[in-house]
């Protein structure tokens, strides 16, 4: 849980900066992250989520960390198939 002491725009920016650091650290440690934001979209659920931590504050992000195996990537078309350049003069 990423939470802040207040819920001002400055607190939300600070949460974003903290999230960046947490995600970079997780990446360095070969962890994957996923987010559960839906409960935070409603004030009553957001308060309940924060209360589960037993600490005061405002929930900003619920993050799940774990390890995963690398799977094949989704096939992509070649760039030439989707990007067309104009060769004639205007």
Short mmCIF file of the C-alpha atoms (twelve columns), coordinates in Angstrom:
data_MODEL
# 
_entry.id   MODEL 
# 
loop_
_atom_site.group_PDB 
_atom_site.id 
_atom_site.type_symbol 
_atom_site.label_atom_id 
_atom_site.label_alt_id 
_atom_site.label_comp_id 
_atom_site.label_asym_id 
_atom_site.label_seq_id 
_atom_site.Cartn_x 
_atom_site.Cartn_y 
_atom_site.Cartn_z 
_atom_site.pdbx_PDB_model_num 
ATOM 1  C CA . UNK A 1  0.000   0.000   0.000   1 
ATOM 2  C CA . UNK A 2  1.311   3.411   -0.928  1 
ATOM 3  C CA . UNK A 3  -0.317  6.088   1.175   1 
ATOM 4  C CA . UNK A 4  0.282   9.688   2.155   1 
ATOM 5  C CA . UNK A 5  -0.377  11.746  5.251   1 
ATOM 6  C CA . UNK A 6  -2.597  14.160  3.344   1 
ATOM 7  C CA . UNK A 7  -4.581  14.189  0.144   1 
ATOM 8  C CA . UNK A 8  -3.581  17.448  -1.503  1 
ATOM 9  C CA . UNK A 9  -2.177  17.698  -5.003  1 
ATOM 10 C CA . UNK A 10 1.287   17.999  -3.472  1 
ATOM 11 C CA . UNK A 11 0.688   14.745  -1.560  1 
ATOM 12 C CA . UNK A 12 -0.416  13.053  -4.764  1 
ATOM 13 C CA . UNK A 13 2.713   14.247  -6.589  1 
ATOM 14 C CA . UNK A 14 4.847   12.975  -3.699  1 
ATOM 15 C CA . UNK A 15 3.059   9.616   -3.971  1 
ATOM 16 C CA . UNK A 16 3.877   9.515   -7.672  1 
ATOM 17 C CA . UNK A 17 7.552   10.174  -6.958  1 
ATOM 18 C CA . UNK A 18 7.542   7.475   -4.291  1 
ATOM 19 C CA . UNK A 19 5.833   5.066   -6.695  1 
ATOM 20 C CA . UNK A 20 8.557   5.711   -9.258  1 
ATOM 21 C CA . UNK A 21 11.265  4.852   -6.732  1 
ATOM 22 C CA . UNK A 22 9.438   1.738   -5.551  1 
ATOM 23 C CA . UNK A 23 8.943   0.473   -9.113  1 
ATOM 24 C CA . UNK A 24 12.566  1.145   -10.064 1 
ATOM 25 C CA . UNK A 25 13.739  -0.714  -6.966  1 
ATOM 26 C CA . UNK A 26 11.406  -3.617  -7.728  1 
ATOM 27 C CA . UNK A 27 12.679  -3.766  -11.307 1 
ATOM 28 C CA . UNK A 28 16.266  -3.812  -10.092 1 
ATOM 29 C CA . UNK A 29 15.376  -6.737  -7.836  1 
ATOM 30 C CA . UNK A 30 13.690  -8.555  -10.755 1 
ATOM 31 C CA . UNK A 31 10.179  -8.194  -9.345  1 
ATOM 32 C CA . UNK A 32 7.029   -7.548  -11.334 1 
ATOM 33 C CA . UNK A 33 4.294   -5.204  -10.140 1 
ATOM 34 C CA . UNK A 34 0.571   -5.051  -10.708 1 
ATOM 35 C CA . UNK A 35 -1.909  -2.503  -9.438  1 
ATOM 36 C CA . UNK A 36 -5.340  -2.717  -7.866  1 
ATOM 37 C CA . UNK A 37 -6.804  0.758   -8.248  1 
ATOM 38 C CA . UNK A 38 -10.542 0.130   -8.437  1 
ATOM 39 C CA . UNK A 39 -11.198 0.258   -4.655  1 
ATOM 40 C CA . UNK A 40 -9.456  3.620   -4.465  1 
ATOM 41 C CA . UNK A 41 -11.905 5.221   -6.886  1 
ATOM 42 C CA . UNK A 42 -14.648 5.341   -4.236  1 
ATOM 43 C CA . UNK A 43 -14.157 7.343   -1.028  1 
ATOM 44 C CA . UNK A 44 -15.772 4.774   1.284   1 
ATOM 45 C CA . UNK A 45 -13.720 1.892   -0.130  1 
ATOM 46 C CA . UNK A 46 -10.585 4.020   -0.108  1 
ATOM 47 C CA . UNK A 47 -11.024 4.684   3.619   1 
ATOM 48 C CA . UNK A 48 -11.596 0.972   4.244   1 
ATOM 49 C CA . UNK A 49 -8.452  0.060   2.300   1 
ATOM 50 C CA . UNK A 50 -6.407  2.565   4.313   1 
ATOM 51 C CA . UNK A 51 -7.878  1.308   7.594   1 
ATOM 52 C CA . UNK A 52 -6.634  -2.213  6.851   1 
ATOM 53 C CA . UNK A 53 -3.069  -0.918  7.236   1 
ATOM 54 C CA . UNK A 54 -3.796  0.205   10.804  1 
ATOM 55 C CA . UNK A 55 -2.127  3.543   10.025  1 
ATOM 56 C CA . UNK A 56 -3.598  6.981   9.432   1 
ATOM 57 C CA . UNK A 57 -3.424  8.559   6.014   1 
ATOM 58 C CA . UNK A 58 -4.816  8.359   2.506   1 
ATOM 59 C CA . UNK A 59 -4.406  5.315   0.284   1 
ATOM 60 C CA . UNK A 60 -2.928  6.322   -3.067  1 
ATOM 61 C CA . UNK A 61 -2.031  2.967   -4.654  1 
ATOM 62 C CA . UNK A 62 -2.379  -0.733  -3.934  1 
ATOM 63 C CA . UNK A 63 0.557   -2.644  -5.419  1 
ATOM 64 C CA . UNK A 64 1.174   -6.370  -5.681  1 
ATOM 65 C CA . UNK A 65 4.748   -7.577  -6.199  1 
ATOM 66 C CA . UNK A 66 5.956   -10.982 -7.295  1 
ATOM 67 C CA . UNK A 67 8.186   -12.989 -9.564  1 
ATOM 68 C CA . UNK A 68 7.114   -14.224 -12.959 1 
ATOM 69 C CA . UNK A 69 8.556   -16.202 -15.776 1 
ATOM 70 C CA . UNK A 70 9.431   -14.524 -19.037 1 
ATOM 71 C CA . UNK A 71 7.084   -15.524 -21.807 1 
ATOM 72 C CA . UNK A 72 7.272   -14.892 -25.509 1 
ATOM 73 C CA . UNK A 73 6.329   -11.407 -26.587 1 
ATOM 74 C CA . UNK A 74 3.324   -10.630 -28.712 1 
ATOM 75 C CA . UNK A 75 4.214   -10.858 -32.406 1 
ATOM 76 C CA . UNK A 76 4.618   -7.469  -34.082 1 
ATOM 77 C CA . UNK A 77 4.351   -6.439  -37.699 1 
ATOM 78 C CA . UNK A 78 7.498   -4.997  -39.261 1 
ATOM 79 C CA . UNK A 79 7.771   -1.209  -39.085 1 
ATOM 80 C CA . UNK A 80 7.673   -1.013  -42.886 1 
ATOM 81 C CA . UNK A 81 4.199   -2.575  -42.839 1 
ATOM 82 C CA . UNK A 82 2.713   0.241   -40.776 1 
ATOM 83 C CA . UNK A 83 4.894   3.310   -41.430 1 
ATOM 84 C CA . UNK A 84 4.776   4.797   -44.892 1 
ATOM 85 C CA . UNK A 85 7.115   7.581   -45.914 1 
ATOM 86 C CA . UNK A 86 6.283   10.106  -48.566 1 
ATOM 87 C CA . UNK A 87 8.956   10.133  -51.254 1 
ATOM 88 C CA . UNK A 88 7.547   12.769  -53.583 1 
ATOM 89 C CA . UNK A 89 8.175   16.478  -53.085 1 
ATOM 90 C CA . UNK A 90 5.330   18.662  -51.862 1 
# 
